[in-house]
Amino acid sequence: MRILMVAARCYPLIGGIETHIQEVGARLVARGHSVDVLTTDPSGELQVEEEMRGMRVRRVPAWPRELDLYVAPGIYTAIRRGAWDLIHFQGYNTFVAPIGLLAAVRGDLPFILTFHSGGHSSRLRNAVRGTQHALLRPLVARAARMIGVSEFEADFFSERMGVPRERFVVIPNGAAMPAGSPGIKVDPHLIVSGGRLERYKGHHRVIGALPELIHRVPDVRLHIVGTGPYEGELRRLVATLGLEKRVTIEAIPGSERQKMADLLASAALFVLFSDYEAHPVAVMEALSLRRPVLVSDTSGLRELAANGLCRAIPPDAGPKELAAAMAEELRAHREVPDLALPDWDACAQALNDVYCEVLSSRSTVRLPSGGVTSWPPATRA
Protein backbone atom coordinates (compact mmCIF):
# COMPACT_ATOMS: atom_id res chain seq x y z
CA MET A 1 0.00 0.00 0.00
CA ARG A 2 1.29 3.46 -0.89
CA ILE A 3 0.51 5.89 1.92
CA LEU A 4 1.11 9.63 2.04
CA MET A 5 1.01 11.38 5.42
CA VAL A 6 0.56 15.15 5.29
CA ALA A 7 1.36 17.38 8.25
CA ALA A 8 2.53 20.94 8.89
CA ARG A 9 5.50 19.69 10.92
CA CYS A 10 7.50 16.52 11.42
CA TYR A 11 10.84 15.45 12.91
CA PRO A 12 13.33 16.82 13.73
CA LEU A 13 10.78 19.25 15.17
CA ILE A 14 9.20 18.19 18.46
CA GLY A 15 5.54 17.76 19.30
CA GLY A 16 2.67 15.31 19.56
CA ILE A 17 1.95 15.02 15.84
CA GLU A 18 5.64 14.79 15.06
CA THR A 19 6.03 11.91 17.52
CA HIS A 20 2.87 10.22 16.20
CA ILE A 21 4.15 10.22 12.61
CA GLN A 22 7.58 9.04 13.64
CA GLU A 23 6.21 6.13 15.65
CA VAL A 24 3.37 4.85 13.47
CA GLY A 25 5.05 5.60 10.15
CA ALA A 26 8.04 3.39 10.92
CA ARG A 27 5.74 0.60 12.06
CA LEU A 28 3.68 0.80 8.88
CA VAL A 29 6.90 0.55 6.86
CA ALA A 30 7.80 -2.55 8.87
CA ARG A 31 4.44 -4.02 7.79
CA GLY A 32 5.52 -3.69 4.17
CA HIS A 33 3.83 -0.42 3.24
CA SER A 34 5.44 2.49 1.40
CA VAL A 35 5.09 5.60 3.59
CA ASP A 36 5.88 9.12 2.41
CA VAL A 37 5.60 12.25 4.53
CA LEU A 38 4.77 15.61 2.99
CA THR A 39 5.43 18.51 5.32
CA THR A 40 6.67 22.10 5.40
CA ASP A 41 9.76 24.07 6.32
CA PRO A 42 9.17 27.79 7.01
CA SER A 43 12.82 28.18 8.02
CA GLY A 44 14.30 27.08 4.72
CA GLU A 45 17.06 25.38 6.70
CA LEU A 46 15.98 21.72 6.68
CA GLN A 47 16.61 19.15 3.97
CA VAL A 48 14.11 19.21 1.13
CA GLU A 49 14.14 15.42 0.97
CA GLU A 50 15.46 12.76 3.30
CA GLU A 51 14.79 9.22 4.45
CA MET A 52 13.75 8.79 8.05
CA ARG A 53 13.16 5.36 9.61
CA GLY A 54 12.16 3.94 6.25
CA MET A 55 9.85 6.86 5.38
CA ARG A 56 10.60 9.32 2.61
CA VAL A 57 10.13 12.90 3.77
CA ARG A 58 9.52 15.85 1.42
CA ARG A 59 9.46 19.43 2.74
CA VAL A 60 7.98 22.36 0.86
CA PRO A 61 8.37 26.07 1.70
CA ALA A 62 5.80 27.71 3.98
CA TRP A 63 5.06 31.26 5.11
CA PRO A 64 5.27 33.27 7.28
CA ARG A 65 8.37 32.14 9.09
CA GLU A 66 7.40 33.72 12.42
CA LEU A 67 3.82 32.38 12.74
CA ASP A 68 2.33 28.88 12.85
CA LEU A 69 0.00 29.40 9.87
CA TYR A 70 2.03 27.24 7.43
CA VAL A 71 0.71 28.67 4.17
CA ALA A 72 2.29 26.20 1.74
CA PRO A 73 1.02 26.10 -1.86
CA GLY A 74 3.60 23.39 -2.59
CA ILE A 75 1.42 20.97 -0.64
CA TYR A 76 -1.25 21.22 -3.34
CA THR A 77 1.22 20.74 -6.17
CA ALA A 78 2.92 17.74 -4.56
CA ILE A 79 -0.37 15.95 -3.91
CA ARG A 80 -1.73 16.55 -7.41
CA ARG A 81 1.47 15.32 -9.06
CA GLY A 82 2.10 12.33 -6.85
CA ALA A 83 0.69 8.82 -6.91
CA TRP A 84 -0.57 7.19 -3.72
CA ASP A 85 -3.33 4.80 -2.79
CA LEU A 86 -4.39 6.79 0.26
CA ILE A 87 -3.61 10.11 1.97
CA HIS A 88 -3.64 10.54 5.74
CA PHE A 89 -3.84 14.15 6.92
CA GLN A 90 -2.30 14.54 10.37
CA GLY A 91 -3.72 17.65 12.04
CA TYR A 92 -6.29 20.18 10.89
CA ASN A 93 -5.46 23.57 12.42
CA THR A 94 -3.09 25.19 9.87
CA PHE A 95 -3.41 26.13 6.21
CA VAL A 96 -1.76 22.84 5.30
CA ALA A 97 -5.06 21.03 5.95
CA PRO A 98 -7.40 22.97 3.60
CA ILE A 99 -4.74 23.20 0.86
CA GLY A 100 -4.09 19.47 1.03
CA LEU A 101 -7.74 18.47 1.43
CA LEU A 102 -8.65 20.49 -1.66
CA ALA A 103 -5.94 18.75 -3.67
CA ALA A 104 -7.15 15.32 -2.52
CA VAL A 105 -10.78 16.12 -3.36
CA ARG A 106 -9.91 17.46 -6.82
CA GLY A 107 -7.72 14.44 -7.47
CA ASP A 108 -10.44 12.04 -6.28
CA LEU A 109 -7.97 10.46 -3.86
CA PRO A 110 -9.25 8.64 -0.78
CA PHE A 111 -8.16 10.40 2.37
CA ILE A 112 -8.37 10.13 6.12
CA LEU A 113 -8.09 12.94 8.65
CA THR A 114 -6.83 12.69 12.22
CA PHE A 115 -7.64 15.97 13.96
CA HIS A 116 -4.86 15.99 16.60
CA SER A 117 -6.53 19.08 18.00
CA GLY A 118 -4.86 21.35 20.49
CA GLY A 119 -5.26 24.74 22.08
CA HIS A 120 -3.76 28.04 21.01
CA SER A 121 -2.39 31.02 22.88
CA SER A 122 -3.87 33.60 20.48
CA ARG A 123 -7.28 34.94 21.51
CA LEU A 124 -7.96 35.80 17.88
CA ARG A 125 -7.16 32.28 16.67
CA ASN A 126 -9.38 30.81 19.38
CA ALA A 127 -12.17 33.26 18.51
CA VAL A 128 -12.24 32.24 14.84
CA ARG A 129 -12.15 28.49 15.47
CA GLY A 130 -15.91 28.26 14.86
CA THR A 131 -15.53 29.97 11.49
CA GLN A 132 -12.55 27.75 10.68
CA HIS A 133 -14.60 24.64 11.41
CA ALA A 134 -17.47 25.88 9.24
CA LEU A 135 -15.15 26.59 6.31
CA LEU A 136 -13.45 23.21 6.61
CA ARG A 137 -16.70 21.26 6.95
CA PRO A 138 -17.35 20.68 3.20
CA LEU A 139 -13.82 19.32 2.71
CA VAL A 140 -13.72 17.30 5.93
CA ALA A 141 -17.08 15.73 5.07
CA ARG A 142 -15.42 14.12 2.03
CA ALA A 143 -13.02 12.12 4.19
CA ALA A 144 -13.34 8.36 3.95
CA ARG A 145 -12.81 8.20 7.71
CA MET A 146 -12.15 10.68 10.48
CA ILE A 147 -10.01 9.72 13.45
CA GLY A 148 -10.09 11.12 16.96
CA VAL A 149 -7.24 10.41 19.35
CA SER A 150 -9.76 10.31 22.20
CA GLU A 151 -13.50 9.85 22.67
CA PHE A 152 -13.61 13.51 23.64
CA GLU A 153 -12.07 14.59 20.33
CA ALA A 154 -14.34 12.37 18.24
CA ASP A 155 -17.45 13.63 20.04
CA PHE A 156 -16.27 17.24 19.80
CA PHE A 157 -15.61 17.25 16.05
CA SER A 158 -18.64 15.16 15.21
CA GLU A 159 -20.73 17.95 16.71
CA ARG A 160 -18.62 20.86 15.42
CA MET A 161 -18.34 19.52 11.87
CA GLY A 162 -21.88 18.17 11.68
CA VAL A 163 -20.58 14.71 10.77
CA PRO A 164 -22.26 11.54 12.10
CA ARG A 165 -20.34 10.05 15.02
CA GLU A 166 -20.28 6.63 13.36
CA ARG A 167 -17.93 7.99 10.71
CA PHE A 168 -15.28 8.50 13.38
CA VAL A 169 -12.77 5.97 14.66
CA VAL A 170 -11.00 6.51 17.98
CA ILE A 171 -7.31 5.56 17.89
CA PRO A 172 -5.36 6.83 20.93
CA ASN A 173 -1.74 7.86 20.74
CA GLY A 174 0.72 5.32 22.04
CA ALA A 175 2.65 5.50 25.27
CA ALA A 176 6.19 4.31 24.80
CA MET A 177 9.49 5.43 26.29
CA PRO A 178 12.79 3.67 26.95
CA ALA A 179 13.27 2.57 30.53
CA GLY A 180 15.27 4.93 32.70
CA SER A 181 19.02 4.41 32.61
CA PRO A 182 20.62 2.27 35.34
CA GLY A 183 21.04 4.33 38.48
CA ILE A 184 18.22 6.78 37.71
CA LYS A 185 16.17 7.28 40.85
CA VAL A 186 13.10 9.35 41.61
CA ASP A 187 13.97 12.80 42.95
CA PRO A 188 11.26 13.41 45.59
CA HIS A 189 11.42 17.17 45.04
CA LEU A 190 11.42 17.35 41.21
CA ILE A 191 8.37 18.41 39.21
CA VAL A 192 8.40 18.25 35.41
CA SER A 193 6.04 20.30 33.26
CA GLY A 194 6.21 19.16 29.65
CA GLY A 195 4.90 20.46 26.35
CA ARG A 196 5.42 23.19 23.80
CA LEU A 197 6.16 26.58 25.33
CA GLU A 198 2.85 28.25 24.60
CA ARG A 199 0.73 30.19 27.08
CA TYR A 200 -2.22 27.80 26.77
CA LYS A 201 -0.01 24.92 27.96
CA GLY A 202 -0.03 26.42 31.46
CA HIS A 203 3.68 26.35 32.33
CA HIS A 204 3.31 29.88 33.72
CA ARG A 205 0.72 28.61 36.18
CA VAL A 206 3.20 26.15 37.64
CA ILE A 207 5.82 28.90 37.99
CA GLY A 208 3.26 31.23 39.56
CA ALA A 209 2.35 28.60 42.16
CA LEU A 210 5.98 27.82 43.03
CA PRO A 211 6.46 30.47 45.77
CA GLU A 212 3.46 29.06 47.63
CA LEU A 213 4.64 25.51 47.00
CA ILE A 214 8.09 26.31 48.44
CA HIS A 215 6.42 27.14 51.76
CA ARG A 216 4.95 23.65 51.75
CA VAL A 217 7.84 21.71 50.16
CA PRO A 218 11.02 23.77 50.78
CA ASP A 219 13.34 21.81 48.46
CA VAL A 220 10.99 21.63 45.45
CA ARG A 221 12.38 22.27 41.94
CA LEU A 222 10.72 22.61 38.57
CA HIS A 223 11.97 21.49 35.16
CA ILE A 224 10.02 22.79 32.14
CA VAL A 225 10.89 20.82 29.03
CA GLY A 226 9.94 22.12 25.59
CA THR A 227 10.46 24.86 23.02
CA GLY A 228 8.19 27.57 21.72
CA PRO A 229 7.41 31.27 21.42
CA TYR A 230 6.44 31.75 25.08
CA GLU A 231 9.92 30.94 26.40
CA GLY A 232 10.89 34.57 26.88
CA GLU A 233 7.79 35.32 28.94
CA LEU A 234 8.39 32.26 31.10
CA ARG A 235 11.99 33.26 31.78
CA ARG A 236 10.91 36.79 32.69
CA LEU A 237 8.35 35.41 35.12
CA VAL A 238 11.00 33.20 36.71
CA ALA A 239 13.29 36.22 37.13
CA THR A 240 10.51 38.42 38.51
CA LEU A 241 9.70 35.83 41.18
CA GLY A 242 13.38 35.24 41.97
CA LEU A 243 13.16 31.55 41.07
CA GLU A 244 16.26 31.21 38.88
CA LYS A 245 17.76 28.55 41.19
CA ARG A 246 14.48 26.62 41.33
CA VAL A 247 13.39 26.51 37.70
CA THR A 248 15.08 24.97 34.66
CA ILE A 249 13.71 25.63 31.18
CA GLU A 250 15.43 23.36 28.71
CA ALA A 251 14.49 21.59 25.50
CA ILE A 252 15.42 17.98 24.83
CA PRO A 253 15.75 17.11 21.11
CA GLY A 254 13.26 14.55 19.90
CA SER A 255 16.11 12.27 18.87
CA GLU A 256 17.37 12.06 22.47
CA ARG A 257 14.69 9.72 23.75
CA GLN A 258 16.87 8.27 26.49
CA LYS A 259 17.58 11.71 27.93
CA MET A 260 13.87 12.47 28.00
CA ALA A 261 13.13 9.09 29.57
CA ASP A 262 15.72 9.70 32.29
CA LEU A 263 14.23 13.10 33.11
CA LEU A 264 10.70 11.73 33.33
CA ALA A 265 11.81 8.68 35.30
CA SER A 266 13.47 10.95 37.88
CA ALA A 267 10.41 13.18 38.36
CA ALA A 268 8.33 12.85 41.50
CA LEU A 269 5.44 14.47 39.63
CA PHE A 270 4.55 15.36 36.04
CA VAL A 271 2.10 18.24 35.52
CA LEU A 272 0.19 19.64 32.55
CA PHE A 273 -2.12 22.53 33.37
CA SER A 274 -3.14 23.06 29.76
CA ASP A 275 -6.35 24.76 28.61
CA TYR A 276 -6.95 22.13 25.92
CA GLU A 277 -5.54 18.73 25.01
CA ALA A 278 -7.04 15.94 22.94
CA HIS A 279 -4.75 13.08 24.01
CA PRO A 280 -1.34 14.49 25.02
CA VAL A 281 1.66 12.38 24.09
CA ALA A 282 3.69 14.02 26.89
CA VAL A 283 1.28 12.74 29.55
CA MET A 284 1.22 9.26 28.02
CA GLU A 285 5.02 9.14 28.06
CA ALA A 286 5.12 10.08 31.74
CA LEU A 287 2.50 7.44 32.53
CA SER A 288 4.47 4.81 30.61
CA LEU A 289 7.31 5.43 33.09
CA ARG A 290 4.83 5.11 35.96
CA ARG A 291 5.07 8.72 37.08
CA PRO A 292 2.17 10.39 38.93
CA VAL A 293 0.46 12.98 36.74
CA LEU A 294 -1.57 16.06 37.71
CA VAL A 295 -3.61 17.85 35.01
CA SER A 296 -6.33 20.43 34.49
CA ASP A 297 -9.86 19.05 34.48
CA THR A 298 -10.64 19.95 30.88
CA SER A 299 -10.95 18.52 27.35
CA GLY A 300 -9.17 15.19 26.78
CA LEU A 301 -7.31 15.54 30.07
CA ARG A 302 -10.60 15.01 31.88
CA GLU A 303 -11.04 11.74 29.99
CA LEU A 304 -7.63 10.49 31.16
CA ALA A 305 -8.52 11.35 34.75
CA ALA A 306 -11.93 9.68 34.44
CA ASN A 307 -10.14 6.52 33.28
CA GLY A 308 -8.02 6.56 36.45
CA LEU A 309 -4.76 7.42 34.70
CA CYS A 310 -4.10 10.71 36.48
CA ARG A 311 -5.57 13.27 38.87
CA ALA A 312 -7.34 16.39 37.62
CA ILE A 313 -7.95 19.69 39.37
CA PRO A 314 -10.23 22.58 38.33
CA PRO A 315 -8.97 24.49 35.29
CA ASP A 316 -9.47 27.81 37.09
CA ALA A 317 -7.45 26.77 40.16
CA GLY A 318 -5.34 29.62 41.51
CA PRO A 319 -1.73 29.50 42.75
CA LYS A 320 -2.66 28.39 46.29
CA GLU A 321 -4.89 25.58 45.05
CA LEU A 322 -2.28 24.44 42.52
CA ALA A 323 0.44 24.52 45.18
CA ALA A 324 -1.70 22.52 47.61
CA ALA A 325 -2.44 19.87 44.98
CA MET A 326 1.20 19.55 43.92
CA ALA A 327 2.36 19.39 47.55
CA GLU A 328 -0.15 16.65 48.25
CA GLU A 329 1.09 14.62 45.30
CA LEU A 330 4.74 15.06 46.27
CA ARG A 331 4.10 14.03 49.87
CA ALA A 332 2.03 11.03 48.85
CA HIS A 333 4.98 9.29 47.12
CA ARG A 334 2.42 7.49 44.98
CA GLU A 335 3.30 4.10 43.54
CA VAL A 336 1.79 4.20 40.07
CA PRO A 337 0.71 0.72 38.96
CA ASP A 338 1.80 -0.84 35.69
CA LEU A 339 -1.09 0.56 33.69
CA ALA A 340 -2.57 -1.01 30.57
CA LEU A 341 -1.76 1.91 28.31
CA PRO A 342 -2.27 2.10 24.53
CA ASP A 343 0.95 1.52 22.64
CA TRP A 344 2.28 2.53 19.25
CA ASP A 345 2.08 -1.02 17.87
CA ALA A 346 -1.66 -1.06 18.57
CA CYS A 347 -2.00 2.43 17.10
CA ALA A 348 -0.22 1.42 13.88
CA GLN A 349 -2.28 -1.76 13.59
CA ALA A 350 -5.51 0.17 14.05
CA LEU A 351 -4.47 2.62 11.32
CA ASN A 352 -3.54 -0.30 9.06
CA ASP A 353 -7.03 -1.75 9.56
CA VAL A 354 -8.67 1.59 8.72
CA TYR A 355 -6.55 1.96 5.59
CA CYS A 356 -7.45 -1.52 4.40
CA GLU A 357 -11.13 -0.93 5.08
CA VAL A 358 -11.11 2.31 3.11
CA LEU A 359 -9.25 0.85 0.14
CA SER A 360 -11.34 -2.30 0.03
CA SER A 361 -14.40 -0.12 -0.58
CA ARG A 362 -12.84 1.38 -3.71
CA SER A 363 -12.99 -1.10 -6.55
CA THR A 364 -10.61 0.96 -8.71
CA VAL A 365 -7.65 0.70 -6.32
CA ARG A 366 -4.53 -0.93 -7.74
CA LEU A 367 -1.95 -2.06 -5.20
CA PRO A 368 1.49 -2.05 -6.87
CA SER A 369 4.02 -4.67 -5.98
CA GLY A 370 6.95 -2.26 -5.83
CA GLY A 371 5.32 0.47 -3.77
CA VAL A 372 7.08 3.21 -5.77
CA THR A 373 5.68 6.69 -5.32
CA SER A 374 6.10 9.49 -7.84
CA TRP A 375 7.12 12.77 -6.24
CA PRO A 376 7.13 15.96 -8.28
CA PRO A 377 10.59 17.42 -8.88
CA ALA A 378 12.04 18.94 -5.72
CA THR A 379 12.36 22.71 -5.72
CA ARG A 380 13.10 25.30 -3.09
CA ALA A 381 11.40 28.67 -3.57
C-alpha positions as CSV (number, residue, x, y, z in Angstrom):
1,M,0.0,0.0,0.0
2,R,1.3,3.5,-0.9
3,I,0.5,5.9,1.9
4,L,1.1,9.6,2.0
5,M,1.0,11.4,5.4
6,V,0.6,15.1,5.3
7,A,1.4,17.4,8.3
8,A,2.5,20.9,8.9
9,R,5.5,19.7,10.9
10,C,7.5,16.5,11.4
11,Y,10.8,15.5,12.9
12,P,13.3,16.8,13.7
13,L,10.8,19.2,15.2
14,I,9.2,18.2,18.5
15,G,5.5,17.8,19.3
16,G,2.7,15.3,19.6
17,I,1.9,15.0,15.8
18,E,5.6,14.8,15.1
19,T,6.0,11.9,17.5
20,H,2.9,10.2,16.2
21,I,4.2,10.2,12.6
22,Q,7.6,9.0,13.6
23,E,6.2,6.1,15.6
24,V,3.4,4.9,13.5
25,G,5.1,5.6,10.1
26,A,8.0,3.4,10.9
27,R,5.7,0.6,12.1
28,L,3.7,0.8,8.9
29,V,6.9,0.5,6.9
30,A,7.8,-2.6,8.9
31,R,4.4,-4.0,7.8
32,G,5.5,-3.7,4.2
33,H,3.8,-0.4,3.2
34,S,5.4,2.5,1.4
35,V,5.1,5.6,3.6
36,D,5.9,9.1,2.4
37,V,5.6,12.3,4.5
38,L,4.8,15.6,3.0
39,T,5.4,18.5,5.3
40,T,6.7,22.1,5.4
41,D,9.8,24.1,6.3
42,P,9.2,27.8,7.0
43,S,12.8,28.2,8.0
44,G,14.3,27.1,4.7
45,E,17.1,25.4,6.7
46,L,16.0,21.7,6.7
47,Q,16.6,19.1,4.0
48,V,14.1,19.2,1.1
49,E,14.1,15.4,1.0
50,E,15.5,12.8,3.3
51,E,14.8,9.2,4.4
52,M,13.7,8.8,8.1
53,R,13.2,5.4,9.6
54,G,12.2,3.9,6.2
55,M,9.9,6.9,5.4
56,R,10.6,9.3,2.6
57,V,10.1,12.9,3.8
58,R,9.5,15.8,1.4
59,R,9.5,19.4,2.7
60,V,8.0,22.4,0.9
61,P,8.4,26.1,1.7
62,A,5.8,27.7,4.0
63,W,5.1,31.3,5.1
64,P,5.3,33.3,7.3
65,R,8.4,32.1,9.1
66,E,7.4,33.7,12.4
67,L,3.8,32.4,12.7
68,D,2.3,28.9,12.9
69,L,0.0,29.4,9.9
70,Y,2.0,27.2,7.4
71,V,0.7,28.7,4.2
72,A,2.3,26.2,1.7
73,P,1.0,26.1,-1.9
74,G,3.6,23.4,-2.6
75,I,1.4,21.0,-0.6
76,Y,-1.2,21.2,-3.3
77,T,1.2,20.7,-6.2
78,A,2.9,17.7,-4.6
79,I,-0.4,15.9,-3.9
80,R,-1.7,16.5,-7.4
81,R,1.5,15.3,-9.1
82,G,2.1,12.3,-6.8
83,A,0.7,8.8,-6.9
84,W,-0.6,7.2,-3.7
85,D,-3.3,4.8,-2.8
86,L,-4.4,6.8,0.3
87,I,-3.6,10.1,2.0
88,H,-3.6,10.5,5.7
89,F,-3.8,14.1,6.9
90,Q,-2.3,14.5,10.4
91,G,-3.7,17.7,12.0
92,Y,-6.3,20.2,10.9
93,N,-5.5,23.6,12.4
94,T,-3.1,25.2,9.9
95,F,-3.4,26.1,6.2
96,V,-1.8,22.8,5.3
97,A,-5.1,21.0,5.9
98,P,-7.4,23.0,3.6
99,I,-4.7,23.2,0.9
100,G,-4.1,19.5,1.0
101,L,-7.7,18.5,1.4
102,L,-8.6,20.5,-1.7
103,A,-5.9,18.7,-3.7
104,A,-7.1,15.3,-2.5
105,V,-10.8,16.1,-3.4
106,R,-9.9,17.5,-6.8
107,G,-7.7,14.4,-7.5
108,D,-10.4,12.0,-6.3
109,L,-8.0,10.5,-3.9
110,P,-9.3,8.6,-0.8
111,F,-8.2,10.4,2.4
112,I,-8.4,10.1,6.1
113,L,-8.1,12.9,8.6
114,T,-6.8,12.7,12.2
115,F,-7.6,16.0,14.0
116,H,-4.9,16.0,16.6
117,S,-6.5,19.1,18.0
118,G,-4.9,21.3,20.5
119,G,-5.3,24.7,22.1
120,H,-3.8,28.0,21.0
121,S,-2.4,31.0,22.9
122,S,-3.9,33.6,20.5
123,R,-7.3,34.9,21.5
124,L,-8.0,35.8,17.9
125,R,-7.2,32.3,16.7
126,N,-9.4,30.8,19.4
127,A,-12.2,33.3,18.5
128,V,-12.2,32.2,14.8
129,R,-12.2,28.5,15.5
130,G,-15.9,28.3,14.9
131,T,-15.5,30.0,11.5
132,Q,-12.6,27.7,10.7
133,H,-14.6,24.6,11.4
134,A,-17.5,25.9,9.2
135,L,-15.2,26.6,6.3
136,L,-13.4,23.2,6.6
137,R,-16.7,21.3,6.9
138,P,-17.4,20.7,3.2
139,L,-13.8,19.3,2.7
140,V,-13.7,17.3,5.9
141,A,-17.1,15.7,5.1
142,R,-15.4,14.1,2.0
143,A,-13.0,12.1,4.2
144,A,-13.3,8.4,3.9
145,R,-12.8,8.2,7.7
146,M,-12.2,10.7,10.5
147,I,-10.0,9.7,13.4
148,G,-10.1,11.1,17.0
149,V,-7.2,10.4,19.3
150,S,-9.8,10.3,22.2
151,E,-13.5,9.8,22.7
152,F,-13.6,13.5,23.6
153,E,-12.1,14.6,20.3
154,A,-14.3,12.4,18.2
155,D,-17.5,13.6,20.0
156,F,-16.3,17.2,19.8
157,F,-15.6,17.2,16.0
158,S,-18.6,15.2,15.2
159,E,-20.7,18.0,16.7
160,R,-18.6,20.9,15.4
161,M,-18.3,19.5,11.9
162,G,-21.9,18.2,11.7
163,V,-20.6,14.7,10.8
164,P,-22.3,11.5,12.1
165,R,-20.3,10.1,15.0
166,E,-20.3,6.6,13.4
167,R,-17.9,8.0,10.7
168,F,-15.3,8.5,13.4
169,V,-12.8,6.0,14.7
170,V,-11.0,6.5,18.0
171,I,-7.3,5.6,17.9
172,P,-5.4,6.8,20.9
173,N,-1.7,7.9,20.7
174,G,0.7,5.3,22.0
175,A,2.7,5.5,25.3
176,A,6.2,4.3,24.8
177,M,9.5,5.4,26.3
178,P,12.8,3.7,27.0
179,A,13.3,2.6,30.5
180,G,15.3,4.9,32.7
181,S,19.0,4.4,32.6
182,P,20.6,2.3,35.3
183,G,21.0,4.3,38.5
184,I,18.2,6.8,37.7
185,K,16.2,7.3,40.9
186,V,13.1,9.3,41.6
187,D,14.0,12.8,42.9
188,P,11.3,13.4,45.6
189,H,11.4,17.2,45.0
190,L,11.4,17.3,41.2
191,I,8.4,18.4,39.2
192,V,8.4,18.2,35.4
193,S,6.0,20.3,33.3
194,G,6.2,19.2,29.7
195,G,4.9,20.5,26.4
196,R,5.4,23.2,23.8
197,L,6.2,26.6,25.3
198,E,2.8,28.3,24.6
199,R,0.7,30.2,27.1
200,Y,-2.2,27.8,26.8
201,K,0.0,24.9,28.0
202,G,0.0,26.4,31.5
203,H,3.7,26.4,32.3
204,H,3.3,29.9,33.7
205,R,0.7,28.6,36.2
206,V,3.2,26.2,37.6
207,I,5.8,28.9,38.0
208,G,3.3,31.2,39.6
209,A,2.4,28.6,42.2
210,L,6.0,27.8,43.0
211,P,6.5,30.5,45.8
212,E,3.5,29.1,47.6
213,L,4.6,25.5,47.0
214,I,8.1,26.3,48.4
215,H,6.4,27.1,51.8
216,R,5.0,23.6,51.8
217,V,7.8,21.7,50.2
218,P,11.0,23.8,50.8
219,D,13.3,21.8,48.5
220,V,11.0,21.6,45.4
221,R,12.4,22.3,41.9
222,L,10.7,22.6,38.6
223,H,12.0,21.5,35.2
224,I,10.0,22.8,32.1
225,V,10.9,20.8,29.0
226,G,9.9,22.1,25.6
227,T,10.5,24.9,23.0
228,G,8.2,27.6,21.7
229,P,7.4,31.3,21.4
230,Y,6.4,31.8,25.1
231,E,9.9,30.9,26.4
232,G,10.9,34.6,26.9
233,E,7.8,35.3,28.9
234,L,8.4,32.3,31.1
235,R,12.0,33.3,31.8
236,R,10.9,36.8,32.7
237,L,8.3,35.4,35.1
238,V,11.0,33.2,36.7
239,A,13.3,36.2,37.1
240,T,10.5,38.4,38.5
241,L,9.7,35.8,41.2
242,G,13.4,35.2,42.0
243,L,13.2,31.6,41.1
244,E,16.3,31.2,38.9
245,K,17.8,28.6,41.2
246,R,14.5,26.6,41.3
247,V,13.4,26.5,37.7
248,T,15.1,25.0,34.7
249,I,13.7,25.6,31.2
250,E,15.4,23.4,28.7
251,A,14.5,21.6,25.5
252,I,15.4,18.0,24.8
253,P,15.7,17.1,21.1
254,G,13.3,14.5,19.9
255,S,16.1,12.3,18.9
256,E,17.4,12.1,22.5
257,R,14.7,9.7,23.8
258,Q,16.9,8.3,26.5
259,K,17.6,11.7,27.9
260,M,13.9,12.5,28.0
261,A,13.1,9.1,29.6
262,D,15.7,9.7,32.3
263,L,14.2,13.1,33.1
264,L,10.7,11.7,33.3
265,A,11.8,8.7,35.3
266,S,13.5,10.9,37.9
267,A,10.4,13.2,38.4
268,A,8.3,12.9,41.5
269,L,5.4,14.5,39.6
270,F,4.5,15.4,36.0
271,V,2.1,18.2,35.5
272,L,0.2,19.6,32.5
273,F,-2.1,22.5,33.4
274,S,-3.1,23.1,29.8
275,D,-6.3,24.8,28.6
276,Y,-6.9,22.1,25.9
277,E,-5.5,18.7,25.0
278,A,-7.0,15.9,22.9
279,H,-4.7,13.1,24.0
280,P,-1.3,14.5,25.0
281,V,1.7,12.4,24.1
282,A,3.7,14.0,26.9
283,V,1.3,12.7,29.6
284,M,1.2,9.3,28.0
285,E,5.0,9.1,28.1
286,A,5.1,10.1,31.7
287,L,2.5,7.4,32.5
288,S,4.5,4.8,30.6
289,L,7.3,5.4,33.1
290,R,4.8,5.1,36.0
291,R,5.1,8.7,37.1
292,P,2.2,10.4,38.9
293,V,0.5,13.0,36.7
294,L,-1.6,16.1,37.7
295,V,-3.6,17.9,35.0
296,S,-6.3,20.4,34.5
297,D,-9.9,19.0,34.5
298,T,-10.6,20.0,30.9
299,S,-11.0,18.5,27.3
300,G,-9.2,15.2,26.8
301,L,-7.3,15.5,30.1
302,R,-10.6,15.0,31.9
303,E,-11.0,11.7,30.0
304,L,-7.6,10.5,31.2
305,A,-8.5,11.3,34.8
306,A,-11.9,9.7,34.4
307,N,-10.1,6.5,33.3
308,G,-8.0,6.6,36.4
309,L,-4.8,7.4,34.7
310,C,-4.1,10.7,36.5
311,R,-5.6,13.3,38.9
312,A,-7.3,16.4,37.6
313,I,-7.9,19.7,39.4
314,P,-10.2,22.6,38.3
315,P,-9.0,24.5,35.3
316,D,-9.5,27.8,37.1
317,A,-7.4,26.8,40.2
318,G,-5.3,29.6,41.5
319,P,-1.7,29.5,42.8
320,K,-2.7,28.4,46.3
321,E,-4.9,25.6,45.1
322,L,-2.3,24.4,42.5
323,A,0.4,24.5,45.2
324,A,-1.7,22.5,47.6
325,A,-2.4,19.9,45.0
326,M,1.2,19.6,43.9
327,A,2.4,19.4,47.6
328,E,-0.2,16.7,48.3
329,E,1.1,14.6,45.3
330,L,4.7,15.1,46.3
331,R,4.1,14.0,49.9
332,A,2.0,11.0,48.8
333,H,5.0,9.3,47.1
334,R,2.4,7.5,45.0
335,E,3.3,4.1,43.5
336,V,1.8,4.2,40.1
337,P,0.7,0.7,39.0
338,D,1.8,-0.8,35.7
339,L,-1.1,0.6,33.7
340,A,-2.6,-1.0,30.6
341,L,-1.8,1.9,28.3
342,P,-2.3,2.1,24.5
343,D,1.0,1.5,22.6
344,W,2.3,2.5,19.2
345,D,2.1,-1.0,17.9
346,A,-1.7,-1.1,18.6
347,C,-2.0,2.4,17.1
348,A,-0.2,1.4,13.9
349,Q,-2.3,-1.8,13.6
350,A,-5.5,0.2,14.1
351,L,-4.5,2.6,11.3
352,N,-3.5,-0.3,9.1
353,D,-7.0,-1.7,9.6
354,V,-8.7,1.6,8.7
355,Y,-6.5,2.0,5.6
356,C,-7.5,-1.5,4.4
357,E,-11.1,-0.9,5.1
358,V,-11.1,2.3,3.1
359,L,-9.3,0.8,0.1
360,S,-11.3,-2.3,0.0
361,S,-14.4,-0.1,-0.6
362,R,-12.8,1.4,-3.7
363,S,-13.0,-1.1,-6.6
364,T,-10.6,1.0,-8.7
365,V,-7.6,0.7,-6.3
366,R,-4.5,-0.9,-7.7
367,L,-1.9,-2.1,-5.2
368,P,1.5,-2.1,-6.9
369,S,4.0,-4.7,-6.0
370,G,6.9,-2.3,-5.8
371,G,5.3,0.5,-3.8
372,V,7.1,3.2,-5.8
373,T,5.7,6.7,-5.3
374,S,6.1,9.5,-7.8
375,W,7.1,12.8,-6.2
376,P,7.1,16.0,-8.3
377,P,10.6,17.4,-8.9
378,A,12.0,18.9,-5.7
379,T,12.4,22.7,-5.7
380,R,13.1,25.3,-3.1
381,A,11.4,28.7,-3.6
